[in-house]
């Protein structure tokens, strides 16, 4: 009886791992890896969004309704800078360059993510 439970548990774990591997492979199959990326800032209670091209350097000041966040774009990367929040955790995420990398400023209710350009 004990061996049967072990076998069922191992079989279940194998099925879950295979499903996770298949989803991981399928996730990137439909996307062109050479497609340009952009930074997307989602902010405020209404989840407003602002898409920022990574190929144009600049600093963007965005009033989130709570605080004004400052996002810098330089050399194909994005980051929070000069945060007005008390702990500056969002600045600690550093430069975001890869798809799905994310930085969050909780006091400002702002999320900065690298996404494929539309």
C-alpha positions as CSV (number, residue, x, y, z in Angstrom):
1,X,0.0,0.0,0.0
2,X,2.8,2.4,0.9
3,X,4.5,1.8,-2.5
4,X,1.3,2.5,-4.3
5,X,1.0,6.0,-2.6
6,X,4.6,6.7,-3.4
7,X,4.1,5.8,-7.1
8,X,0.9,7.9,-7.3
9,X,2.7,10.9,-5.8
10,X,5.7,10.5,-8.1
11,X,3.4,10.2,-11.1
12,X,1.5,13.3,-10.1
13,X,4.8,15.3,-9.7
14,X,6.0,14.1,-13.1
15,X,2.7,15.2,-14.8
16,X,2.9,18.6,-13.1
17,X,6.6,19.1,-14.2
18,X,5.8,18.0,-17.7
19,X,2.9,20.5,-17.9
20,X,5.0,23.3,-16.5
21,X,7.8,22.6,-19.0
22,X,5.3,22.5,-21.9
23,X,3.8,25.9,-20.8
24,X,7.3,27.4,-20.5
25,X,8.1,26.3,-24.0
26,X,4.8,27.4,-25.5
27,X,4.9,30.8,-23.8
28,X,7.8,32.0,-25.9
29,X,6.9,30.2,-29.1
30,X,4.5,32.8,-30.4
31,X,6.8,35.8,-29.8
32,X,9.5,37.2,-32.0
33,X,12.6,37.4,-29.7
34,X,14.0,40.2,-31.9
35,X,10.9,42.3,-31.6
36,X,11.5,45.7,-29.9
37,X,10.7,46.1,-26.2
38,X,9.2,49.1,-24.4
39,X,8.7,50.1,-20.8
40,X,5.1,50.2,-19.5
41,X,4.2,52.2,-16.4
42,X,0.9,51.2,-14.8
43,X,-0.2,53.6,-12.1
44,X,-2.9,54.9,-9.9
45,X,-6.2,53.4,-8.7
46,X,-7.6,53.3,-12.2
47,X,-4.6,51.4,-13.5
48,X,-3.8,54.0,-16.2
49,X,-0.8,53.0,-18.4
50,X,1.9,54.8,-20.2
51,X,4.1,53.1,-22.8
52,X,7.6,54.4,-23.1
53,X,9.9,53.5,-26.0
54,X,13.3,52.2,-24.9
55,X,15.0,53.6,-28.0
56,X,14.5,57.2,-27.0
57,X,16.4,58.4,-23.9
58,X,14.7,60.7,-21.5
59,X,13.2,61.2,-18.1
60,X,9.4,61.0,-17.6
61,X,7.6,62.6,-14.6
62,X,4.2,60.9,-14.0
63,X,1.7,62.0,-11.4
64,X,0.1,58.8,-10.2
65,X,-2.5,60.5,-8.0
66,X,-0.4,59.7,-4.9
67,X,3.2,60.8,-5.8
68,X,5.0,61.9,-8.8
69,X,7.3,59.1,-10.0
70,X,10.3,59.7,-12.2
71,X,11.2,57.1,-14.8
72,X,14.5,57.3,-16.7
73,X,15.0,55.6,-20.1
74,X,18.6,55.3,-21.3
75,X,20.5,52.9,-23.6
76,X,17.5,50.5,-24.0
77,X,16.8,50.3,-20.2
78,X,14.3,51.8,-17.8
79,X,14.4,52.5,-14.1
80,X,12.8,54.6,-11.3
81,X,14.9,57.5,-10.2
82,X,14.7,60.3,-7.5
83,X,11.7,58.6,-5.8
84,X,9.7,60.9,-3.5
85,X,8.6,57.9,-1.4
86,X,10.1,57.4,2.1
87,X,12.0,54.2,1.5
88,X,13.2,54.4,-2.1
89,X,12.9,50.6,-2.6
90,X,11.8,51.1,-6.2
91,X,15.1,52.7,-7.0
92,X,16.9,49.6,-5.8
93,X,15.5,47.5,-8.6
94,X,18.0,49.2,-10.9
95,X,17.9,49.1,-14.7
96,X,15.2,46.9,-16.3
97,X,16.2,45.6,-19.7
98,X,14.6,42.2,-20.2
99,X,11.0,41.3,-21.0
100,X,8.9,40.8,-17.9
101,X,11.4,42.5,-15.6
102,X,9.4,44.6,-13.1
103,X,9.9,47.3,-10.5
104,X,7.2,48.5,-8.1
105,X,6.7,51.7,-6.2
106,X,4.0,50.8,-3.7
107,X,3.5,54.3,-2.1
108,X,2.9,55.8,-5.6
109,X,0.9,52.7,-6.7
110,X,3.1,52.4,-9.8
111,X,4.5,49.4,-11.6
112,X,7.2,49.6,-14.3
113,X,7.5,46.5,-16.6
114,X,9.4,45.7,-19.8
115,X,7.0,44.4,-22.4
116,X,7.0,43.8,-26.2
117,X,6.3,46.9,-28.2
118,X,2.8,46.9,-29.8
